[in-house]
C-alpha cells in the first residue's frame, strides 16, 4: 500500500449530529491522497453506525473503537495519530468542517516553506457556516513564518493563532506523543496545553489562509456545572508552569497568563457556590480539594498580577470557604 500524503486524525464521542458533515467535508477535498483514522471513545449513540456506513464505501476511512471512555478527546486523538501512516498528520474534531481546498493549501505551504507545522484560519460558527462570529488569527498572517517559540507566544493570554487542524510532519507529532501520552490530564484544556508544547519545540511554523470552521456546540451550561469543568484547573496549573519555564523574562506574557489564571479561578469558585446543591457530598469534597490546591498554586504568581485581580480571586476563594463551612458545619473535612 502506498503511503498517503495526509492522515486525518479524528477523535469521536457521541457526535451523531455532526460527524457526517465532517466526513463529507474531507471527501470533498481537492487533494484526494488522504486517509482518515477515526477513534471512537466508546460512544453510546449512533456515531459508530454512521461512520461504518462510510467505511463500507470509502477504503480511505478507518474506524477504531476504544473499549471504555477515556474522559476526553486527548487520548483518542493521540491513538488516531499513532495509527496514522501519512507523511503529514492533521487532527480534525468530529464536529468541525474544513473548506474544500484546505488540505491542498496546507500541503503547499509546508512543502514550500519546509516548516514543521502549518496553521490556517479558524472561523467560529454555531449552526451554519454563514453564522461565523469571529476568527483566529485576528490579523492577516498568510505567508508568515515564525519560530515555534514566537508562534507559541501568540497563544498565551490570548489566542492569535488557530491550533485546530494543524498540519504537522507525522514524525514530529508521533515523537511528541511518545513522550507525553500520559503526562497531561485528559480533560478540559488538555489539548490547549498539548498544542503549546508541540508548537514551542519546532523550529519553524508557517501560516496560510486555509479555512477551518470550528463549530461552537451548545453544551456550555452542562460543561460549566460538571465535575470535568473543575478538572480543567489541573491543566491551568501546568500551563502556568509551562509559561514561566519558557517565558520567564517576558513580563507582559506572565502578567497576561496570571490574569487569565485569576479569572479562571474566580469563574470556577462562582460556579461552585452558584450550583452547590447540584453536587453530591463526595463531589463537593472533590471540587473543594481541586479549588484549594489551585488557590495555593495561584498565590505564587501574585507578584505578576495587579492588586485588584489578586484581591478578587482571594475574596472569591475565602467567600467560598466560609459558605462551605456554614453549609457543612459538622464536616471538618471541608474546613480549608
C-alpha positions as CSV (number, residue, x, y, z in Angstrom):
1,X,0.0,0.0,0.0
2,X,1.3,3.5,-0.9
3,X,1.8,6.0,1.9
4,X,-1.0,8.6,1.9
5,X,0.1,12.2,1.8
6,X,-2.1,13.1,4.8
7,X,-3.6,11.3,7.7
8,X,-6.7,12.9,9.1
9,X,-6.9,12.0,12.9
10,X,-10.4,12.3,14.4
11,X,-11.5,11.6,18.0
12,X,-15.2,10.9,18.2
13,X,-17.7,10.6,21.0
14,X,-21.5,10.9,20.8
15,X,-21.3,13.1,17.8
16,X,-24.1,11.6,15.7
17,X,-25.5,15.0,14.8
18,X,-22.2,16.4,13.3
19,X,-19.9,13.5,12.3
20,X,-21.4,13.1,8.8
21,X,-20.8,16.8,7.9
22,X,-17.2,16.5,8.9
23,X,-16.6,13.3,6.9
24,X,-18.3,14.9,3.8
25,X,-16.0,17.9,4.1
26,X,-13.0,15.6,3.9
27,X,-14.4,13.7,1.0
28,X,-15.0,17.0,-0.9
29,X,-11.2,17.9,-0.7
30,X,-9.5,18.8,-3.9
31,X,-6.5,16.8,-2.6
32,X,-7.6,13.2,-2.6
33,X,-4.5,11.4,-1.3
34,X,-5.5,11.1,2.3
35,X,-6.6,8.5,4.9
36,X,-9.0,9.2,7.8
37,X,-8.3,7.5,11.1
38,X,-11.3,7.8,13.5
39,X,-11.1,6.6,17.1
40,X,-14.4,6.3,18.8
41,X,-14.3,6.9,22.6
42,X,-17.0,4.4,23.5
43,X,-19.9,6.4,22.1
44,X,-23.4,5.5,23.3
45,X,-25.4,7.0,20.4
46,X,-25.3,6.2,16.7
47,X,-21.9,7.7,16.0
48,X,-20.3,4.3,15.1
49,X,-23.1,3.2,12.8
50,X,-22.9,6.5,10.8
51,X,-19.1,6.1,10.5
52,X,-19.4,2.4,9.4
53,X,-21.7,3.5,6.6
54,X,-18.7,5.4,5.2
55,X,-16.0,2.9,5.9
56,X,-18.1,0.4,3.9
57,X,-17.9,2.6,0.8
58,X,-14.6,4.5,1.2
59,X,-11.5,2.5,2.0
60,X,-9.6,5.6,3.0
61,X,-11.8,5.9,6.1
62,X,-10.9,3.6,9.1
63,X,-12.7,3.2,12.4
64,X,-11.2,2.0,15.7
65,X,-13.1,1.7,18.9
66,X,-11.9,2.2,22.5
67,X,-13.3,-0.4,24.9
68,X,-14.0,2.3,27.6
69,X,-14.4,6.0,27.6
70,X,-11.2,8.0,28.2
71,X,-12.9,11.1,29.7
72,X,-11.7,13.5,27.0
73,X,-10.7,13.9,23.3
74,X,-6.9,13.9,24.0
75,X,-6.2,10.1,24.2
76,X,-8.5,9.1,21.3
77,X,-6.8,11.8,19.1
78,X,-3.4,10.6,20.1
79,X,-4.4,7.0,19.3
80,X,-5.5,8.1,15.9
81,X,-2.2,9.8,15.2
82,X,-0.2,6.8,16.4
83,X,-2.2,4.6,13.9
84,X,-1.6,7.0,11.0
85,X,0.7,6.3,8.1
86,X,0.7,9.5,6.2
87,X,3.6,11.8,5.6
88,X,1.7,14.6,7.4
89,X,-1.0,14.4,10.1
90,X,-3.9,16.7,10.5
91,X,-6.1,16.4,13.6
92,X,-9.7,17.5,13.0
93,X,-12.5,17.4,15.5
94,X,-15.6,15.3,14.8
95,X,-18.0,18.3,14.8
96,X,-15.9,20.7,12.6
97,X,-15.6,21.3,8.9
98,X,-12.9,22.4,6.5
99,X,-13.0,24.2,3.2
100,X,-12.6,22.1,0.0
101,X,-9.0,23.3,-0.7
102,X,-7.9,23.1,3.0
103,X,-5.6,20.1,2.7
104,X,-4.1,21.3,-0.6
105,X,-3.3,24.7,0.8
106,X,-1.8,23.2,3.9
107,X,0.4,20.8,2.0
108,X,1.5,23.5,-0.5
109,X,2.6,25.7,2.5
110,X,4.5,23.0,4.4
111,X,6.4,21.9,1.2
112,X,7.1,25.4,0.1
113,X,8.5,26.6,3.5
114,X,10.0,23.5,4.9
115,X,8.1,24.2,8.1
116,X,7.4,21.5,10.8
117,X,3.8,22.8,11.3
118,X,1.4,24.8,9.2
119,X,-1.7,26.6,10.6
120,X,-4.7,28.1,8.9
121,X,-7.5,30.4,9.9
122,X,-10.1,29.2,12.5
123,X,-13.6,30.5,11.9
124,X,-16.1,30.1,14.7
125,X,-19.7,29.3,13.9
126,X,-22.8,27.8,15.6
127,X,-25.4,26.3,13.3
128,X,-24.3,27.4,9.8
129,X,-21.0,28.5,8.4
130,X,-22.7,31.8,7.4
131,X,-23.2,32.4,11.2
132,X,-19.5,33.0,11.8
133,X,-18.9,35.4,14.6
134,X,-15.0,35.7,14.8
135,X,-11.8,34.2,13.5
136,X,-8.3,33.4,14.6
137,X,-5.8,34.9,13.9
138,X,-7.3,38.3,14.0
139,X,-4.9,39.9,11.5
140,X,-3.8,38.5,8.2
141,X,-0.7,36.3,8.7
142,X,-0.9,34.4,5.4
143,X,2.7,33.7,4.3
144,X,4.3,34.4,7.7
145,X,6.9,32.1,9.1
146,X,7.8,32.1,12.8
147,X,9.9,30.1,15.2
148,X,8.0,27.7,17.4
149,X,8.6,29.9,20.5
150,X,7.4,33.1,18.8
151,X,4.3,31.3,17.4
152,X,3.5,29.8,20.9
153,X,3.7,33.3,22.4
154,X,0.7,34.2,20.3
155,X,-1.4,31.7,22.3
156,X,-0.5,33.0,25.8
157,X,-3.0,35.4,27.4
158,X,-4.8,35.5,24.1
159,X,-5.3,33.3,21.0
160,X,-3.9,34.8,17.9
161,X,-3.1,31.5,16.2
162,X,-5.6,28.8,15.3
163,X,-4.5,25.4,16.7
164,X,-7.3,23.2,15.4
165,X,-6.4,21.4,12.1
166,X,-2.6,22.0,12.4
167,X,-0.8,20.1,9.6
168,X,2.3,18.6,11.2
169,X,5.0,16.3,10.0
170,X,4.0,12.9,11.3
171,X,7.3,12.0,12.8
172,X,7.3,15.3,14.8
173,X,3.8,14.6,16.2
174,X,4.4,11.0,17.0
175,X,7.6,11.8,18.8
176,X,5.7,14.3,20.9
177,X,3.0,11.8,21.7
178,X,5.5,9.1,22.7
179,X,7.0,11.5,25.2
180,X,3.7,12.9,26.6
181,X,1.0,10.3,26.2
182,X,0.2,10.0,29.9
183,X,1.8,13.3,31.1
184,X,-1.2,15.5,30.9
185,X,-4.7,15.2,32.5
186,X,-7.2,14.0,29.8
187,X,-9.9,16.6,30.2
188,X,-10.8,20.3,29.7
189,X,-8.0,22.4,28.3
190,X,-5.6,19.4,27.8
191,X,-5.5,20.0,24.1
192,X,-4.5,23.6,24.7
193,X,-1.6,22.6,26.7
194,X,-0.5,19.9,24.3
195,X,-0.7,22.2,21.3
196,X,1.6,24.7,23.0
197,X,4.1,22.1,24.0
198,X,4.1,20.8,20.4
199,X,4.5,24.2,18.8
200,X,7.2,25.5,21.1
201,X,9.6,22.7,20.3
202,X,9.6,23.0,16.5
203,X,12.0,25.2,14.6
204,X,9.5,26.7,12.1
205,X,5.8,27.2,11.8
206,X,4.1,28.7,8.7
207,X,0.7,30.4,8.3
208,X,-1.7,30.0,5.4
209,X,-5.2,31.2,4.6
210,X,-6.8,27.7,4.6
211,X,-10.2,27.9,6.3
212,X,-11.0,25.6,9.3
213,X,-14.6,26.0,10.6
214,X,-14.9,25.4,14.3
215,X,-18.4,24.5,15.5
216,X,-19.5,26.1,18.8
217,X,-21.6,23.2,20.2
218,X,-24.2,24.5,22.8
219,X,-23.0,22.4,25.8
220,X,-21.7,25.3,27.9
221,X,-24.3,25.1,30.8
222,X,-23.8,21.3,31.3
223,X,-20.0,21.6,31.0
224,X,-19.8,24.6,33.4
225,X,-21.7,22.6,36.0
226,X,-19.9,19.3,35.6
227,X,-17.0,17.9,37.6
228,X,-15.0,17.9,34.4
229,X,-15.0,21.6,34.2
230,X,-13.2,21.8,37.6
231,X,-10.6,19.2,36.4
232,X,-9.6,21.8,33.8
233,X,-7.9,23.8,36.6
234,X,-5.3,21.0,36.7
235,X,-4.2,21.9,33.2
236,X,-4.2,25.6,34.0
237,X,-1.6,24.9,36.7
238,X,0.5,23.0,34.2
239,X,0.1,25.8,31.7
240,X,1.3,28.4,34.2
241,X,4.4,26.3,34.9
242,X,4.9,26.0,31.1
243,X,4.7,29.8,30.7
244,X,7.1,30.6,33.5
245,X,9.6,27.9,32.3
246,X,9.7,29.2,28.7
247,X,8.9,32.9,29.0
248,X,10.4,33.8,32.4
249,X,11.9,37.0,31.1
250,X,8.7,38.2,29.3
251,X,6.8,40.3,31.9
252,X,3.9,41.0,29.6
253,X,3.2,37.3,28.9
254,X,3.5,36.4,32.5
255,X,1.0,39.2,33.5
256,X,-1.5,38.1,30.8
257,X,-1.3,34.5,31.9
258,X,-1.5,35.3,35.6
259,X,-4.6,37.4,34.9
260,X,-6.2,34.5,32.9
261,X,-5.4,32.2,35.8
262,X,-7.1,34.5,38.3
263,X,-10.1,34.8,36.0
264,X,-10.5,31.1,35.6
265,X,-10.2,30.5,39.4
266,X,-12.8,33.2,40.1
267,X,-15.1,31.7,37.5
268,X,-14.8,28.2,39.0
269,X,-15.4,29.5,42.5
270,X,-18.6,31.3,41.4
271,X,-19.8,28.2,39.6
272,X,-19.3,26.1,42.7
273,X,-21.3,28.2,45.1
274,X,-24.0,29.0,42.5
275,X,-24.5,25.3,41.8
276,X,-23.7,24.0,45.3
277,X,-27.0,22.0,45.5
278,X,-26.3,20.1,42.3
279,X,-23.3,18.2,43.6
280,X,-23.3,15.2,45.9
281,X,-21.3,15.1,49.1
282,X,-18.4,13.3,47.5
283,X,-18.4,15.7,44.5
284,X,-18.2,18.7,46.8
285,X,-15.2,17.1,48.6
286,X,-13.6,16.6,45.2
287,X,-14.2,20.1,43.9
288,X,-13.1,21.8,47.1
289,X,-9.9,19.9,47.1
290,X,-9.2,21.0,43.5
291,X,-10.0,24.6,44.3
292,X,-7.9,24.6,47.4
293,X,-4.9,23.1,45.6
294,X,-5.4,25.6,42.7
295,X,-5.6,28.6,45.0
296,X,-2.4,27.5,46.8
297,X,-0.6,27.2,43.5
298,X,-2.1,30.5,42.3
299,X,-0.6,32.5,45.2
300,X,2.9,32.1,43.9
301,X,2.0,34.3,40.8
302,X,0.6,37.3,42.8
303,X,3.7,39.4,42.0
304,X,2.7,39.4,38.3
305,X,-0.9,40.4,38.9
306,X,-2.4,43.8,39.6
307,X,-3.7,44.2,43.2
308,X,-7.4,44.2,42.1
309,X,-7.2,40.8,40.3
310,X,-5.4,39.2,43.1
311,X,-7.8,40.6,45.7
312,X,-10.8,39.4,43.6
313,X,-9.5,35.9,43.4
314,X,-8.7,35.8,47.1
315,X,-12.1,37.2,48.2
316,X,-13.9,34.7,46.0
317,X,-11.9,31.8,47.4
318,X,-12.5,32.9,51.0
319,X,-16.2,33.5,50.5
320,X,-16.4,30.0,49.0
321,X,-14.6,28.7,52.1
322,X,-16.9,30.4,54.5
323,X,-20.1,29.4,52.7
324,X,-18.9,25.8,52.6
325,X,-18.1,25.8,56.3
326,X,-21.5,27.2,57.2
327,X,-23.3,24.7,55.0
328,X,-21.4,21.7,56.4
329,X,-20.8,22.7,59.9
330,X,-20.5,19.1,61.1
331,X,-17.9,18.2,58.5
332,X,-14.3,19.1,59.4
333,X,-13.1,17.8,56.1
334,X,-14.3,20.8,54.3
335,X,-12.5,23.3,56.5
336,X,-9.8,24.6,54.3
